[in-house]
Amino acid sequence: MVNFLTLYQHLPERISPDIFSVGPFSVEWYSLMYIAAFLTVYFILTYRLKKREANFSRAKILDFLLYAIVGVIVGGRLGYVLFYNLPYYLHDPLAIIYPFDPATGRFVGLRGMSYHGGLIGVILASWIFVRNNKIDFWRFSDFIVPAIPAGYFFGRIGNFLNGELYGRITASPVGMYFASDPLVLRYPSQLFEATLEGLLLFCLLWFLRNKKFAQDYLLILYLVGYGLLRFAAEFFRQPDPQIGYLFHFFTLGQILSLSMALAGGVLALIKRGKKSKIEANI
């Protein structure tokens, strides 16, 4: 009889990060999940267009996604360099853009991406996009933001399939064995984050997308919502070994996520103050 608990706990060890390899090149599940994430966001946005929830064209959305992809890659990479491993990259700057493993020569892509850096990159890319196209930033963000967490779901599943960013050691039966550390059970924190930052946040923002009281505030709700959910999920995630715990308790991801939520709160107060000032002058 199959022991389903054993099958579950050893599942990550049975998953190869590579779908297939040809010589030094390989196609990984992680890369496929990135593609799935962007396609999912695109299809959700085109669904909103079909429902006449916005009057943008499909071509405009594709143009924006190209901006966003560049923002994610550049911001995510530079964010990782600055936030997570700056001394290493100061010693070896070429490693920032070198996509091959120095030991084997195998193409591995750019290892190390920061969500928070990617977020900054996308916001800057979005600002450039709306400015070039003379679109209101807040109206456009209201259209784009509800779809974004659906993409995160696939990104976190990619982390799981890649056997990376796993959780802290646990004795709980929900723990799993990962190939890079097969002797101890660890929380599958990637799946926790896929559920919280992906599905839950998507459902919340999708429900609020056409609510009048949320108009012009969906980006702020996203910043606060993601920041708080990521802060909670990080209690199950193993901190980066080169950083460890900050203040003997928090991970860097928690500090950045809490800062993100606070920034959203401050932005809400600024917008509310400006709105009150405008109404007072009418």
N, C-alpha and C positions, 0 to 999 in steps of 0.2 A: 504494500500500500504506500502511495506517495505521501511523504511528509511535506505538507504544503508550507509549513513554517520554515523548514530547512530550504525548500525550493525558493521561497520568498527572500530569505536572508542572504542567500548566495547568488541571487539574480544578477547583481552588478558584475560579479566575477565572470559571468557567462557571456557578457556583452562585450564585443570587440569595438573599440572606438572607430575602427576603419570599416567602411562598407566594402571597399575593395582597394587594391593597390596595384600600380603598374610601375615597376622600377622604383625610383626614388619618390614618385608621386603617389598620393593616396587621396581618396575621397572619404571624408569622415562624416559620421552622423552629426557632429556639431555644426559643420558647415551646412549640411542639409537642413538642420533646424533653423539656422539663420535665414536661409532662403524661405523656408516655410513661414517664418515669423513675418517677413516683409510681404509675402504673398497674402497672408491672412489679413494683415492690416490693409492692404490694397483692396481686397475683396469686401471687407467691411465698409470701407469708405465708398466704394462704388455702390454698395447696397444702400447707403445713406443717400447717395445721389439719385438712385432710382426711386427712392421714397420721397424725393424732393425736400430733403432736410437741409439742403444747401444748394447753391446755384453755381458751384464750381464745375469745370469740365474735367473729364477723365485725363485729358492731356496735361492739365494743370496739376492734377494729383500725382501723375507719374513724374512730372518735373520736380515736384516737391520731394518725392521719395528719393530721387537721385541726390538732392541736396542733403536729405536726412541720412542716407547711407554714408556719404562722405563725412558728415558730422559725427555719426556714430563711430566710424573707424578711426578718424583722426582724433576726436575727443576721447574716445575710449582708450586708445593706445597711449596718448599723452597723459591722460588721467592716471593710468596705471603707473607710468614712469614717475610722475610727480608725487602721487599719493602713496604708492606701495613699495617702490624699490629705487628711489632716486640715487642713492650712493652707488648701486651696481651700474646703473646706466651712465652715471658721470664717469665711471671707470672705463666703460665700454660703450660709447655713444652709438657705434654702428649697430649694436644689438637692438636698438630701438626699431630699426627698419629691416634688419637682416632676417629673411624668412626661412633660413636653412639651419639645421642642427649642426653646430661647429664640429661635433665629434663624428657624426656619421655622414654628413652632407645631405641628409634626407630633408625634403621640403616639409616643413611643419607649420608654416604660416607664422603669424605674429602671436606668440604666446604671451598672454597677459593683457586683459582688457578690463577697464574700470567702468562699471555702470554709471557712476556719478560723473566721471569724465565724459562718457558718451552722452549723458543728459545735457551737460553744458554745451557740448559740440552740436547737438541737435537744436537746442534753443537758439544758439548763435546762427546756425544754418537757416533756421526758420525765420529769424529776424531779417537775415539777408534776403531770403526768398520773398517774404511779404513786402519788403521795401522795394525790391526790384519790380515786383508785380503790382505795386500800389494796392495792396490788400490790407484790411484792418487786422492787426495782429491778434487781438482778442477774439474776434469773430472766427478767424481761421483756426485758432487753437481750440475753440469750442467744437469745431468740426473734427479736428484731427485727434484730440486727446482721448476720447472714449474708446477708440480702436487700439491704442497703443498697448495696454496691458495684455491684450490677446496675443500680441507678438512676444511679450515677455514669457508667457506660458511655454512657448516652444523653445525659447532661449534657455530656460531652466531645465527643460527636458533634455536639451542638448548637453548641458552640464552633467546631468545624471548619466546619459549614455556615454559620455566621455570619461566617466569615473573621476570627476574633479569637483572641487568645492563642496566636498561632503561634510557631514556634521561632526559634532563632538562625540566622544566615547560615551556609550550608554549600555546599561544592562537591560533596557526595555526590549521586548520582543519586536517592536517596530524597527529596531536597528538592523543594519545590513552590513555585509562584509564587502569591502571595495578592494579591487585588485592591487592597488598601490599600498594598501595597509591591511592585509588579509587576516590578521590575527585578532582583531578586536571589532566588536560591533560598533557601528556609528550611525547616528541619525541620518536618514536620507534627506538632508536639509534642502537639497535641490527640489525635491518633490513638495516639501512644505512651502518653499518660496514660489514654486509654480502655482500652487493653490492660492496662496495669499496675494502675492504681487501680480499674479496672472488672472486666474479665474475670479476671485473675490473682487478685486479692484475693477476688473472689466465689468462685472455685473452691476456694481455700484455706479460707475460712471455711465454705463449704458442706460440705466434706469433714470439718471438725472439729465441725460443729454438734451432733452427737449423741455425741461422744466424752466419756467420763466425766471424763478428765483436764482437759478444756477447760471443764467446767461452772463457771459464774460468772466465766469469764475471757475470754469471746469479745469483750467490749467492749475489754478491755485488748489482746488480740491484734489487734483492729482498729486501735486507736490506734497501736500499734507498727508493724504491717504497712503501714498507709496512710502513716504518717509517713516510713518508710524508702523506700517505693516512690515517693512524691511527691518526696522529696529527690533520688532518682536521676533521675527524669524531668525535674526542673527544670534539669539540666545541658544539656538540649536546648531549653529554653524561653527565649524572649526576655524579659528582665526588664522590669518596668514602667518606662516612660521617665521618670516623675517621681521614681523611686527609684534605678534603675540597680543596680549591684552594691554589696553591703555587704562591707566588709573587702577590697574589690577582687576578690572571687571569688564570693561567695555571693549568691543572690537572697533577697528577703524571704520568698518562698514556702519556700525551703529552711530559713531560720532558724525559721519558724513550724512547718514540718513536723518538723524535728529536735526542737524543743521539745515537739511533740505526742508523738513517739515516746518521748522521755525522761519525759514525764509518765505515759505508759502504763507504763514500766518502774518508776517510783517507786510508782505505784498498785499494781502487782503485788507489790512488796516489802511495802507496807503491808498488803495483803490476806493475804499469806503469813504475815506476822508476827502478825496477829490470829488467823488460823486455828491457828497453832502455840500461841498463848497459850490459846485455847479448849481445844485438845486436851490441853494440859498440866494444865488445871484439871478435866478429866473424871475 
